[in-house]
Amino acid sequence: MRTRIILSTLTFALATTSLAANPPATATPARPAVQGTTQLDGNAARVGQTFTLGKTSKVNFTLLGASYTVGRVVVGSVLVTPNAEEKLLVLRFTAHNPTKQDLTLSNLAFTAVDARDVNHKNFSSFVRAGTSEEYRSSLKAAQKIELVAVMRVPAAVAVPKLIVQHGDGGVLRYDLRGVTKAVPAPFADPKDASGATALRDAPAKFGTTYSTGQYDMTFENVAFSTEPMMGRTPPAGKRYVLATVTLKNLGPADDSPSHYTFGRELIDADGEPVEFWILAKGSRPEEAINRSVKPGEEYRVRLVFVASENVGLKQLTVRERNGHGLVFDVSQVKSFGP
């Protein structure tokens, strides 16, 4: 019995030593399967560099510049304008046909990626640079043309990335930081040194012309009046406020301005809104209505408000439809107009 106990103890010790020297293999955990697509092949590009895009249909592409604006871009018969929460990213580029066959640019696409990683596509058509002519033709062999593309992007967000693709080929990736021209005054937000942020409403000056959408607008003055308008004198305790503006139609088609053309807000010295009444003719006490203004033509009108006769004014904000607003300081208006 004693010998058996000794042998059993020795056997257990040897087995333990063997396990320590050769531990059992541990199974490697399986990696989880991840589905999705890989990033498109492409090149990091810079303004001024020329690249060949596409495989079955090739084009030599050169980005010449990029800029922000809150003004208009006319694309053939279409007027492209930003609303108050948008700005436009305008891209200028050349396209060159390196092949012996005619080349269409219908597959040339631009994607702007904003600072929040939201994608924005270009307007479906291009414009010949320096004109409002929509480009619809095909490029002949060896032909080269300078064009403009436009896209709507958020007013308050920078657009640091641009992706360009043509058909089935790779893409071009541009870093637009420090490259894109800033939002023009007065709509550039002074708090953003990069110039990428557009103000919803901007301070404006009388006598200065501003691009507001369909029209260029020049506000001449704001004045009080007690003279009859539309055959009516102001109600008791009230007076008219007349804001005179010259409109120039720079859109692609005739337009009939009316009170629907303007978003307007007049605030008096107490901070109260002043009631808007009608859009009147420039120097006649008549409503401005059914007047067709042709492209390139000017038309002078007055915004008519009905205000308290004992309270001054503070601020006038005017926008064309739902676009960016112009803010005028009218706190010094004291004289009576005609």
Contacts in CASP RR format, 6 or more apart in sequence:
PFRMAT RR
TARGET T0000
AUTHOR 0000-0000-0000
METHOD contacts of the structure
MODEL  1
MRTRIILSTLTFALATTSLAANPPATATPARPAVQGTTQLDGNAARVGQT
FTLGKTSKVNFTLLGASYTVGRVVVGSVLVTPNAEEKLLVLRFTAHNPTK
QDLTLSNLAFTAVDARDVNHKNFSSFVRAGTSEEYRSSLKAAQKIELVAV
MRVPAAVAVPKLIVQHGDGGVLRYDLRGVTKAVPAPFADPKDASGATALR
DAPAKFGTTYSTGQYDMTFENVAFSTEPMMGRTPPAGKRYVLATVTLKNL
GPADDSPSHYTFGRELIDADGEPVEFWILAKGSRPEEAINRSVKPGEEYR
VRLVFVASENVGLKQLTVRERNGHGLVFDVSQVKSFGP
40 165 0 8 1.000
40 170 0 8 1.000
40 171 0 8 1.000
41 169 0 8 1.000
41 170 0 8 1.000
41 171 0 8 1.000
42 170 0 8 1.000
42 171 0 8 1.000
42 172 0 8 1.000
42 173 0 8 1.000
43 51 0 8 1.000
43 170 0 8 1.000
43 171 0 8 1.000
43 172 0 8 1.000
43 173 0 8 1.000
44 173 0 8 1.000
44 175 0 8 1.000
45 51 0 8 1.000
45 63 0 8 1.000
45 164 0 8 1.000
45 172 0 8 1.000
45 173 0 8 1.000
45 174 0 8 1.000
46 174 0 8 1.000
47 63 0 8 1.000
47 64 0 8 1.000
47 65 0 8 1.000
47 66 0 8 1.000
47 174 0 8 1.000
47 179 0 8 1.000
48 62 0 8 1.000
48 63 0 8 1.000
48 64 0 8 1.000
48 65 0 8 1.000
49 62 0 8 1.000
49 63 0 8 1.000
50 60 0 8 1.000
50 61 0 8 1.000
50 62 0 8 1.000
50 96 0 8 1.000
51 60 0 8 1.000
51 61 0 8 1.000
51 62 0 8 1.000
51 172 0 8 1.000
52 58 0 8 1.000
52 59 0 8 1.000
52 60 0 8 1.000
52 61 0 8 1.000
52 98 0 8 1.000
53 59 0 8 1.000
53 60 0 8 1.000
53 61 0 8 1.000
53 108 0 8 1.000
53 164 0 8 1.000
53 165 0 8 1.000
53 166 0 8 1.000
53 167 0 8 1.000
53 169 0 8 1.000
53 170 0 8 1.000
53 171 0 8 1.000
53 172 0 8 1.000
54 166 0 8 1.000
54 167 0 8 1.000
54 168 0 8 1.000
54 169 0 8 1.000
54 170 0 8 1.000
55 167 0 8 1.000
55 168 0 8 1.000
55 169 0 8 1.000
56 167 0 8 1.000
56 168 0 8 1.000
57 103 0 8 1.000
57 104 0 8 1.000
57 107 0 8 1.000
57 166 0 8 1.000
57 167 0 8 1.000
57 168 0 8 1.000
58 98 0 8 1.000
58 99 0 8 1.000
58 103 0 8 1.000
58 166 0 8 1.000
59 95 0 8 1.000
59 96 0 8 1.000
59 97 0 8 1.000
59 98 0 8 1.000
59 103 0 8 1.000
59 105 0 8 1.000
59 108 0 8 1.000
59 139 0 8 1.000
59 166 0 8 1.000
60 94 0 8 1.000
60 95 0 8 1.000
60 96 0 8 1.000
60 97 0 8 1.000
60 98 0 8 1.000
60 144 0 8 1.000
61 93 0 8 1.000
61 94 0 8 1.000
61 95 0 8 1.000
61 96 0 8 1.000
61 108 0 8 1.000
61 164 0 8 1.000
61 166 0 8 1.000
61 172 0 8 1.000
62 93 0 8 1.000
62 94 0 8 1.000
62 96 0 8 1.000
63 91 0 8 1.000
63 92 0 8 1.000
63 93 0 8 1.000
63 162 0 8 1.000
63 164 0 8 1.000
63 172 0 8 1.000
63 174 0 8 1.000
64 92 0 8 1.000
64 93 0 8 1.000
64 94 0 8 1.000
64 146 0 8 1.000
65 91 0 8 1.000
65 92 0 8 1.000
65 93 0 8 1.000
65 179 0 8 1.000
65 180 0 8 1.000
65 181 0 8 1.000
66 89 0 8 1.000
66 90 0 8 1.000
66 91 0 8 1.000
66 92 0 8 1.000
66 162 0 8 1.000
66 176 0 8 1.000
66 179 0 8 1.000
66 180 0 8 1.000
66 181 0 8 1.000
67 89 0 8 1.000
67 90 0 8 1.000
67 92 0 8 1.000
67 180 0 8 1.000
67 181 0 8 1.000
68 87 0 8 1.000
68 88 0 8 1.000
68 89 0 8 1.000
68 90 0 8 1.000
68 180 0 8 1.000
68 181 0 8 1.000
68 182 0 8 1.000
68 183 0 8 1.000
68 184 0 8 1.000
68 195 0 8 1.000
68 196 0 8 1.000
68 198 0 8 1.000
69 87 0 8 1.000
69 88 0 8 1.000
69 90 0 8 1.000
69 183 0 8 1.000
69 184 0 8 1.000
70 82 0 8 1.000
70 87 0 8 1.000
70 88 0 8 1.000
70 155 0 8 1.000
70 183 0 8 1.000
70 184 0 8 1.000
70 187 0 8 1.000
70 198 0 8 1.000
70 211 0 8 1.000
70 323 0 8 1.000
70 324 0 8 1.000
71 81 0 8 1.000
71 82 0 8 1.000
71 88 0 8 1.000
71 211 0 8 1.000
71 212 0 8 1.000
71 213 0 8 1.000
72 79 0 8 1.000
72 80 0 8 1.000
72 81 0 8 1.000
72 211 0 8 1.000
72 213 0 8 1.000
72 214 0 8 1.000
72 250 0 8 1.000
72 251 0 8 1.000
73 80 0 8 1.000
73 81 0 8 1.000
73 88 0 8 1.000
73 90 0 8 1.000
73 127 0 8 1.000
73 148 0 8 1.000
73 150 0 8 1.000
74 80 0 8 1.000
74 127 0 8 1.000
74 132 0 8 1.000
74 250 0 8 1.000
74 251 0 8 1.000
74 252 0 8 1.000
75 123 0 8 1.000
75 125 0 8 1.000
75 126 0 8 1.000
75 127 0 8 1.000
75 132 0 8 1.000
75 134 0 8 1.000
75 150 0 8 1.000
76 125 0 8 1.000
76 127 0 8 1.000
76 132 0 8 1.000
76 133 0 8 1.000
76 134 0 8 1.000
76 252 0 8 1.000
77 134 0 8 1.000
77 252 0 8 1.000
77 253 0 8 1.000
78 125 0 8 1.000
78 134 0 8 1.000
78 252 0 8 1.000
79 213 0 8 1.000
79 214 0 8 1.000
79 251 0 8 1.000
79 252 0 8 1.000
80 88 0 8 1.000
80 123 0 8 1.000
80 150 0 8 1.000
80 152 0 8 1.000
81 88 0 8 1.000
81 213 0 8 1.000
81 214 0 8 1.000
81 323 0 8 1.000
82 88 0 8 1.000
82 152 0 8 1.000
82 155 0 8 1.000
82 198 0 8 1.000
82 323 0 8 1.000
82 324 0 8 1.000
83 322 0 8 1.000
83 323 0 8 1.000
84 155 0 8 1.000
84 200 0 8 1.000
84 201 0 8 1.000
84 319 0 8 1.000
84 322 0 8 1.000
84 323 0 8 1.000
84 324 0 8 1.000
84 325 0 8 1.000
85 154 0 8 1.000
85 155 0 8 1.000
85 156 0 8 1.000
85 200 0 8 1.000
86 152 0 8 1.000
86 153 0 8 1.000
86 154 0 8 1.000
86 155 0 8 1.000
87 152 0 8 1.000
87 153 0 8 1.000
87 154 0 8 1.000
87 155 0 8 1.000
87 183 0 8 1.000
87 198 0 8 1.000
88 150 0 8 1.000
88 151 0 8 1.000
88 152 0 8 1.000
88 153 0 8 1.000
89 112 0 8 1.000
89 120 0 8 1.000
89 150 0 8 1.000
89 151 0 8 1.000
89 152 0 8 1.000
89 153 0 8 1.000
89 159 0 8 1.000
89 180 0 8 1.000
90 148 0 8 1.000
90 149 0 8 1.000
90 150 0 8 1.000
91 110 0 8 1.000
91 122 0 8 1.000
91 148 0 8 1.000
91 149 0 8 1.000
91 150 0 8 1.000
91 151 0 8 1.000
91 162 0 8 1.000
92 129 0 8 1.000
92 146 0 8 1.000
92 147 0 8 1.000
92 148 0 8 1.000
93 146 0 8 1.000
93 147 0 8 1.000
93 148 0 8 1.000
93 149 0 8 1.000
94 144 0 8 1.000
94 145 0 8 1.000
94 146 0 8 1.000
94 147 0 8 1.000
95 105 0 8 1.000
95 108 0 8 1.000
95 139 0 8 1.000
95 144 0 8 1.000
95 145 0 8 1.000
95 147 0 8 1.000
96 139 0 8 1.000
96 142 0 8 1.000
96 143 0 8 1.000
96 144 0 8 1.000
96 145 0 8 1.000
97 103 0 8 1.000
97 139 0 8 1.000
97 140 0 8 1.000
97 141 0 8 1.000
97 142 0 8 1.000
97 143 0 8 1.000
97 144 0 8 1.000
98 142 0 8 1.000
99 141 0 8 1.000
100 141 0 8 1.000
101 141 0 8 1.000
102 138 0 8 1.000
102 139 0 8 1.000
102 140 0 8 1.000
102 141 0 8 1.000
103 138 0 8 1.000
103 139 0 8 1.000
104 138 0 8 1.000
104 139 0 8 1.000
105 126 0 8 1.000
105 135 0 8 1.000
105 139 0 8 1.000
105 147 0 8 1.000
105 166 0 8 1.000
107 166 0 8 1.000
107 167 0 8 1.000
108 126 0 8 1.000
108 164 0 8 1.000
108 165 0 8 1.000
108 166 0 8 1.000
108 167 0 8 1.000
109 121 0 8 1.000
109 122 0 8 1.000
109 164 0 8 1.000
109 165 0 8 1.000
109 166 0 8 1.000
109 167 0 8 1.000
110 121 0 8 1.000
110 122 0 8 1.000
110 149 0 8 1.000
110 151 0 8 1.000
110 162 0 8 1.000
110 163 0 8 1.000
110 164 0 8 1.000
111 119 0 8 1.000
111 120 0 8 1.000
111 121 0 8 1.000
111 122 0 8 1.000
111 162 0 8 1.000
111 163 0 8 1.000
111 164 0 8 1.000
111 165 0 8 1.000
112 119 0 8 1.000
112 120 0 8 1.000
112 122 0 8 1.000
112 151 0 8 1.000
112 153 0 8 1.000
112 159 0 8 1.000
112 161 0 8 1.000
112 162 0 8 1.000
113 119 0 8 1.000
113 120 0 8 1.000
113 159 0 8 1.000
113 160 0 8 1.000
113 161 0 8 1.000
113 162 0 8 1.000
113 163 0 8 1.000
114 120 0 8 1.000
114 153 0 8 1.000
114 154 0 8 1.000
114 157 0 8 1.000
114 158 0 8 1.000
114 159 0 8 1.000
114 160 0 8 1.000
115 157 0 8 1.000
115 158 0 8 1.000
115 159 0 8 1.000
115 160 0 8 1.000
116 154 0 8 1.000
116 157 0 8 1.000
118 154 0 8 1.000
118 157 0 8 1.000
120 151 0 8 1.000
120 152 0 8 1.000
120 153 0 8 1.000
120 159 0 8 1.000
121 151 0 8 1.000
122 149 0 8 1.000
122 150 0 8 1.000
122 151 0 8 1.000
123 149 0 8 1.000
123 150 0 8 1.000
123 151 0 8 1.000
123 152 0 8 1.000
125 134 0 8 1.000
125 135 0 8 1.000
125 136 0 8 1.000
126 134 0 8 1.000
126 135 0 8 1.000
126 147 0 8 1.000
126 148 0 8 1.000
126 149 0 8 1.000
127 133 0 8 1.000
127 134 0 8 1.000
127 135 0 8 1.000
127 147 0 8 1.000
127 148 0 8 1.000
127 150 0 8 1.000
128 135 0 8 1.000
128 145 0 8 1.000
128 146 0 8 1.000
128 147 0 8 1.000
128 148 0 8 1.000
129 146 0 8 1.000
129 147 0 8 1.000
129 148 0 8 1.000
130 148 0 8 1.000
132 252 0 8 1.000
135 145 0 8 1.000
135 147 0 8 1.000
139 145 0 8 1.000
153 159 0 8 1.000
155 197 0 8 1.000
155 198 0 8 1.000
155 199 0 8 1.000
155 200 0 8 1.000
155 324 0 8 1.000
156 189 0 8 1.000
156 197 0 8 1.000
156 198 0 8 1.000
157 196 0 8 1.000
157 197 0 8 1.000
158 177 0 8 1.000
158 192 0 8 1.000
158 194 0 8 1.000
158 196 0 8 1.000
158 197 0 8 1.000
159 176 0 8 1.000
159 180 0 8 1.000
159 196 0 8 1.000
160 175 0 8 1.000
160 176 0 8 1.000
160 177 0 8 1.000
161 173 0 8 1.000
161 174 0 8 1.000
161 175 0 8 1.000
161 176 0 8 1.000
162 173 0 8 1.000
162 174 0 8 1.000
162 176 0 8 1.000
163 171 0 8 1.000
163 172 0 8 1.000
163 173 0 8 1.000
163 174 0 8 1.000
164 171 0 8 1.000
164 172 0 8 1.000
164 174 0 8 1.000
165 171 0 8 1.000
165 172 0 8 1.000
177 194 0 8 1.000
178 194 0 8 1.000
180 196 0 8 1.000
182 188 0 8 1.000
182 194 0 8 1.000
182 195 0 8 1.000
182 196 0 8 1.000
183 189 0 8 1.000
183 195 0 8 1.000
183 196 0 8 1.000
183 197 0 8 1.000
183 198 0 8 1.000
186 199 0 8 1.000
186 202 0 8 1.000
186 203 0 8 1.000
186 204 0 8 1.000
187 198 0 8 1.000
187 199 0 8 1.000
187 202 0 8 1.000
187 324 0 8 1.000
188 195 0 8 1.000
188 197 0 8 1.000
188 198 0 8 1.000
188 199 0 8 1.000
189 195 0 8 1.000
189 197 0 8 1.000
189 198 0 8 1.000
189 199 0 8 1.000
191 197 0 8 1.000
198 324 0 8 1.000
199 324 0 8 1.000
200 324 0 8 1.000
200 325 0 8 1.000
201 317 0 8 1.000
201 319 0 8 1.000
201 324 0 8 1.000
201 325 0 8 1.000
201 326 0 8 1.000
201 327 0 8 1.000
202 324 0 8 1.000
202 325 0 8 1.000
202 326 0 8 1.000
202 327 0 8 1.000
203 327 0 8 1.000
203 329 0 8 1.000
204 210 0 8 1.000
204 219 0 8 1.000
204 326 0 8 1.000
204 327 0 8 1.000
204 328 0 8 1.000
205 328 0 8 1.000
206 219 0 8 1.000
206 220 0 8 1.000
206 221 0 8 1.000
206 222 0 8 1.000
206 328 0 8 1.000
207 218 0 8 1.000
207 219 0 8 1.000
207 220 0 8 1.000
208 218 0 8 1.000
208 219 0 8 1.000
209 216 0 8 1.000
209 217 0 8 1.000
209 218 0 8 1.000
209 248 0 8 1.000
210 216 0 8 1.000
210 217 0 8 1.000
210 218 0 8 1.000
210 326 0 8 1.000
211 250 0 8 1.000
212 319 0 8 1.000
212 320 0 8 1.000
212 323 0 8 1.000
212 324 0 8 1.000
212 325 0 8 1.000
212 326 0 8 1.000
213 250 0 8 1.000
213 251 0 8 1.000
213 320 0 8 1.000
213 321 0 8 1.000
213 323 0 8 1.000
214 249 0 8 1.000
214 250 0 8 1.000
214 251 0 8 1.000
214 255 0 8 1.000
214 261 0 8 1.000
214 320 0 8 1.000
215 247 0 8 1.000
215 248 0 8 1.000
215 249 0 8 1.000
215 250 0 8 1.000
215 251 0 8 1.000
215 255 0 8 1.000
215 257 0 8 1.000
215 261 0 8 1.000
215 320 0 8 1.000
216 247 0 8 1.000
216 248 0 8 1.000
216 250 0 8 1.000
217 245 0 8 1.000
217 246 0 8 1.000
217 247 0 8 1.000
217 248 0 8 1.000
217 318 0 8 1.000
217 320 0 8 1.000
217 326 0 8 1.000
218 245 0 8 1.000
218 246 0 8 1.000
218 248 0 8 1.000
219 243 0 8 1.000
219 244 0 8 1.000
219 245 0 8 1.000
219 318 0 8 1.000
219 326 0 8 1.000
219 328 0 8 1.000
220 244 0 8 1.000
220 245 0 8 1.000
220 246 0 8 1.000
221 243 0 8 1.000
221 244 0 8 1.000
222 241 0 8 1.000
222 242 0 8 1.000
222 243 0 8 1.000
222 244 0 8 1.000
222 313 0 8 1.000
222 316 0 8 1.000
222 328 0 8 1.000
222 330 0 8 1.000
222 333 0 8 1.000
223 241 0 8 1.000
223 242 0 8 1.000
223 244 0 8 1.000
223 333 0 8 1.000
223 335 0 8 1.000
223 336 0 8 1.000
223 337 0 8 1.000
224 239 0 8 1.000
224 240 0 8 1.000
224 241 0 8 1.000
224 242 0 8 1.000
224 307 0 8 1.000
224 333 0 8 1.000
224 334 0 8 1.000
224 335 0 8 1.000
224 336 0 8 1.000
224 337 0 8 1.000
225 239 0 8 1.000
225 240 0 8 1.000
225 241 0 8 1.000
225 242 0 8 1.000
225 336 0 8 1.000
225 337 0 8 1.000
225 338 0 8 1.000
226 233 0 8 1.000
226 234 0 8 1.000
226 239 0 8 1.000
226 240 0 8 1.000
226 336 0 8 1.000
227 233 0 8 1.000
227 240 0 8 1.000
227 285 0 8 1.000
227 337 0 8 1.000
227 338 0 8 1.000
228 285 0 8 1.000
229 240 0 8 1.000
229 277 0 8 1.000
229 278 0 8 1.000
229 280 0 8 1.000
229 285 0 8 1.000
229 304 0 8 1.000
230 278 0 8 1.000
230 280 0 8 1.000
230 285 0 8 1.000
230 286 0 8 1.000
230 287 0 8 1.000
231 285 0 8 1.000
234 240 0 8 1.000
234 306 0 8 1.000
234 309 0 8 1.000
235 306 0 8 1.000
237 308 0 8 1.000
237 309 0 8 1.000
237 310 0 8 1.000
238 306 0 8 1.000
238 307 0 8 1.000
238 308 0 8 1.000
238 309 0 8 1.000
239 306 0 8 1.000
239 307 0 8 1.000
239 308 0 8 1.000
239 309 0 8 1.000
240 277 0 8 1.000
240 304 0 8 1.000
240 305 0 8 1.000
240 306 0 8 1.000
240 307 0 8 1.000
241 266 0 8 1.000
241 274 0 8 1.000
241 304 0 8 1.000
241 305 0 8 1.000
241 306 0 8 1.000
241 307 0 8 1.000
241 313 0 8 1.000
241 333 0 8 1.000
242 280 0 8 1.000
242 302 0 8 1.000
242 303 0 8 1.000
242 304 0 8 1.000
242 337 0 8 1.000
243 264 0 8 1.000
243 266 0 8 1.000
243 302 0 8 1.000
243 303 0 8 1.000
243 305 0 8 1.000
243 316 0 8 1.000
243 318 0 8 1.000
244 282 0 8 1.000
244 300 0 8 1.000
244 301 0 8 1.000
244 302 0 8 1.000
245 300 0 8 1.000
245 301 0 8 1.000
245 302 0 8 1.000
245 303 0 8 1.000
245 318 0 8 1.000
246 298 0 8 1.000
246 299 0 8 1.000
246 300 0 8 1.000
247 257 0 8 1.000
247 293 0 8 1.000
247 298 0 8 1.000
247 299 0 8 1.000
247 300 0 8 1.000
247 301 0 8 1.000
248 296 0 8 1.000
248 297 0 8 1.000
248 298 0 8 1.000
248 299 0 8 1.000
249 255 0 8 1.000
249 293 0 8 1.000
249 294 0 8 1.000
249 295 0 8 1.000
249 296 0 8 1.000
249 297 0 8 1.000
249 298 0 8 1.000
249 299 0 8 1.000
250 295 0 8 1.000
250 296 0 8 1.000
251 295 0 8 1.000
252 295 0 8 1.000
253 295 0 8 1.000
254 292 0 8 1.000
254 293 0 8 1.000
254 294 0 8 1.000
254 295 0 8 1.000
255 292 0 8 1.000
255 293 0 8 1.000
256 289 0 8 1.000
256 290 0 8 1.000
256 291 0 8 1.000
256 292 0 8 1.000
256 293 0 8 1.000
257 279 0 8 1.000
257 288 0 8 1.000
257 291 0 8 1.000
257 293 0 8 1.000
257 299 0 8 1.000
257 301 0 8 1.000
258 279 0 8 1.000
258 288 0 8 1.000
258 289 0 8 1.000
259 276 0 8 1.000
259 278 0 8 1.000
259 279 0 8 1.000
260 321 0 8 1.000
261 279 0 8 1.000
261 320 0 8 1.000
261 321 0 8 1.000
262 279 0 8 1.000
262 303 0 8 1.000
262 318 0 8 1.000
262 319 0 8 1.000
262 320 0 8 1.000
262 321 0 8 1.000
263 318 0 8 1.000
263 319 0 8 1.000
263 320 0 8 1.000
263 321 0 8 1.000
263 322 0 8 1.000
264 276 0 8 1.000
264 303 0 8 1.000
264 316 0 8 1.000
264 317 0 8 1.000
264 318 0 8 1.000
264 319 0 8 1.000
265 273 0 8 1.000
265 316 0 8 1.000
265 317 0 8 1.000
266 273 0 8 1.000
266 274 0 8 1.000
266 276 0 8 1.000
266 305 0 8 1.000
266 307 0 8 1.000
266 313 0 8 1.000
266 315 0 8 1.000
266 316 0 8 1.000
266 317 0 8 1.000
266 330 0 8 1.000
267 273 0 8 1.000
267 274 0 8 1.000
267 313 0 8 1.000
267 314 0 8 1.000
267 315 0 8 1.000
267 316 0 8 1.000
268 274 0 8 1.000
268 307 0 8 1.000
268 308 0 8 1.000
268 311 0 8 1.000
268 312 0 8 1.000
268 313 0 8 1.000
268 314 0 8 1.000
269 311 0 8 1.000
269 312 0 8 1.000
269 313 0 8 1.000
269 314 0 8 1.000
269 331 0 8 1.000
270 311 0 8 1.000
271 314 0 8 1.000
272 311 0 8 1.000
274 305 0 8 1.000
274 306 0 8 1.000
274 307 0 8 1.000
274 313 0 8 1.000
275 305 0 8 1.000
275 306 0 8 1.000
275 307 0 8 1.000
276 303 0 8 1.000
276 304 0 8 1.000
276 305 0 8 1.000
277 304 0 8 1.000
277 305 0 8 1.000
277 306 0 8 1.000
278 287 0 8 1.000
278 304 0 8 1.000
279 287 0 8 1.000
279 288 0 8 1.000
279 289 0 8 1.000
279 301 0 8 1.000
279 302 0 8 1.000
279 303 0 8 1.000
279 304 0 8 1.000
280 286 0 8 1.000
280 287 0 8 1.000
280 288 0 8 1.000
280 301 0 8 1.000
280 302 0 8 1.000
280 303 0 8 1.000
280 304 0 8 1.000
281 287 0 8 1.000
281 288 0 8 1.000
281 300 0 8 1.000
281 301 0 8 1.000
281 302 0 8 1.000
282 288 0 8 1.000
282 300 0 8 1.000
282 301 0 8 1.000
282 302 0 8 1.000
283 300 0 8 1.000
283 338 0 8 1.000
288 299 0 8 1.000
288 301 0 8 1.000
288 302 0 8 1.000
291 299 0 8 1.000
293 299 0 8 1.000
303 318 0 8 1.000
307 313 0 8 1.000
312 331 0 8 1.000
312 333 0 8 1.000
313 330 0 8 1.000
313 331 0 8 1.000
313 333 0 8 1.000
314 329 0 8 1.000
314 330 0 8 1.000
314 331 0 8 1.000
315 327 0 8 1.000
315 328 0 8 1.000
315 329 0 8 1.000
315 330 0 8 1.000
315 331 0 8 1.000
316 327 0 8 1.000
316 328 0 8 1.000
316 330 0 8 1.000
317 325 0 8 1.000
317 326 0 8 1.000
317 327 0 8 1.000
317 328 0 8 1.000
318 325 0 8 1.000
318 326 0 8 1.000
318 328 0 8 1.000
319 325 0 8 1.000
319 326 0 8 1.000
END
